[in-house]
Amino acid sequence: TPSETNQKKAPFCPVGKSAKDVKSCKCTKEPTVKGLDGNPKGGCVPPLADIGIEELEYGWCYLENVETPENPTDNCYEDVDWSAADGRFWSNLACVEENKKPKECLTTLQKPCIFPFT
């Protein structure tokens, strides 16, 4: 049974958002793998060739924390779909949202960037 010492603290909602505005599902952080067709599988990596589907501009990812498998769009993305081949849920809208998050600037030595450069 969980105790007070081993439970994770619940994160705060971002400023200006309530719990209902924040989705419980999110992209997994596992490494991207190459599919049988040569294209990346998951990881928000776009297809190698432009296949003319604008929604795939940011690729797609496997999801974790899907609350209701019977109705996976509950508190998740409206495009959630099940992959029978991979046995899990995926979404490309999750990648669109991931792409909107600010990215930390890192140097080639993985140190935070300090502006202006000297």
C-alpha positions in Angstrom: 0.0 0.0 0.0 1.3 3.5 -0.8 2.6 5.6 2.1 3.1 9.3 2.5 6.8 8.9 1.8 6.6 7.2 -1.5 3.6 9.0 -3.2 4.4 11.6 -5.8 3.0 15.1 -5.3 0.3 16.1 -7.7 1.5 18.8 -10.1 -0.1 22.3 -10.0 -2.2 23.4 -12.9 -0.6 25.9 -15.2 -1.4 29.5 -14.4 -4.8 30.4 -15.8 -6.0 26.8 -16.2 -8.2 24.6 -14.1 -7.9 20.8 -13.7 -10.6 20.3 -16.4 -8.4 22.3 -18.9 -5.4 20.1 -18.4 -5.4 16.7 -20.2 -4.5 13.7 -18.2 -3.0 11.8 -21.1 0.3 12.7 -22.7 3.0 11.4 -25.0 5.2 8.7 -23.7 8.9 9.6 -23.4 10.2 6.3 -24.8 12.6 6.3 -27.7 11.3 6.5 -31.3 11.7 3.3 -33.3 11.7 2.7 -37.0 8.7 1.0 -38.4 8.7 -1.7 -41.1 8.0 0.9 -43.7 11.1 2.9 -42.6 9.1 5.7 -41.0 9.5 6.6 -37.4 7.0 5.1 -35.0 5.9 7.6 -32.3 8.0 10.2 -30.6 6.4 13.2 -32.5 8.8 12.7 -35.4 7.2 13.6 -38.8 7.2 11.1 -41.6 10.3 10.9 -43.7 8.4 11.9 -46.9 5.8 14.6 -47.2 2.7 12.4 -47.5 0.3 15.4 -47.9 -1.4 15.0 -44.5 -1.1 18.3 -42.7 -2.1 16.8 -39.3 1.1 14.7 -39.4 3.4 17.7 -39.7 4.6 17.1 -36.1 4.3 13.3 -36.3 2.4 11.3 -33.6 3.1 9.6 -30.3 2.0 6.8 -28.2 0.0 7.9 -25.2 0.1 7.2 -21.5 -2.4 7.9 -18.8 -5.5 7.4 -20.9 -8.1 7.4 -18.2 -11.0 5.6 -19.9 -10.0 3.0 -22.5 -13.7 2.5 -23.4 -13.9 6.2 -24.3 -10.3 7.3 -24.7 -11.1 10.9 -25.7 -12.3 11.6 -22.2 -9.8 14.1 -20.7 -7.5 13.4 -23.6 -7.2 14.4 -27.3 -10.1 14.3 -29.7 -8.1 12.3 -32.2 -7.0 9.4 -29.9 -7.0 6.1 -31.7 -6.1 2.5 -30.9 -3.4 0.7 -32.7 -4.3 -3.0 -32.7 -0.8 -3.8 -34.2 1.0 -2.0 -31.3 -1.6 -2.6 -28.6 -1.8 1.0 -27.4 -3.3 4.4 -28.0 -1.8 7.1 -30.1 -2.4 10.8 -31.1 -1.0 13.4 -33.4 -2.8 16.3 -31.7 -0.7 15.4 -28.6 2.4 16.2 -30.8 0.9 19.5 -31.9 0.5 20.5 -28.3 4.0 19.2 -27.4 5.4 21.4 -30.2 3.8 24.5 -28.7 5.7 24.1 -25.5 8.7 26.4 -25.2 11.9 24.5 -25.7 14.9 25.1 -23.5 17.9 26.5 -25.4 21.0 24.3 -24.8 24.6 24.6 -26.0 26.4 21.8 -27.7 27.7 20.9 -24.2 24.1 20.6 -23.0 24.4 23.8 -20.8 21.7 26.4 -20.7 22.2 29.2 -23.3 23.0 32.6 -21.9 22.1 35.6 -24.0 23.7 37.6 -25.5 26.4 35.3 -26.6 29.9 36.6 -25.9 
